[in-house]
Each structure stands twice: as structure tokens, then as C-alpha cells.
């Protein structure tokens, strides 16, 4: 199996596409799965795109507009 295919399979497992889809999503289930996999393969599992997907599909994450906490620089000694 190619490295890209293996990465895509790993990425898809991070966010489950509910069945049935929420009423607000009008696209077919297979299309949503394909676009989700491609999106996460391109942008990663831990970024804002992943948060937006989880929020849109399940409502279990903060909304995409919610600010992500940034680490504060440590004080110089």
C-alpha cells in the first residue's frame, strides 16, 4: 500500500461521518466521506479544518470561529 493511501486511511478514522448525516448537510454520505478524507489529508488532523469538520458533523468540538489558545512565552529569567 502506498504511503499516501495509508495516511488517508489513518486520517479518515479520526472523524466519523454520522449516519444519517445532520439535516443541514444535503450532500450524499459517500461524497462527504471523500471530501473529509481529502481535506484532512491536505490540512492535517489537528488543525482548524479538523475542528470545523468535527463541529459540522457532530457538534462535539468548539465552533470554527472559536479562538484557539496560543501558548504564552515564558518569562525571561
Order of alpha helices (4+ residues) and beta strands (2+ residues): alpha-alpha-alpha
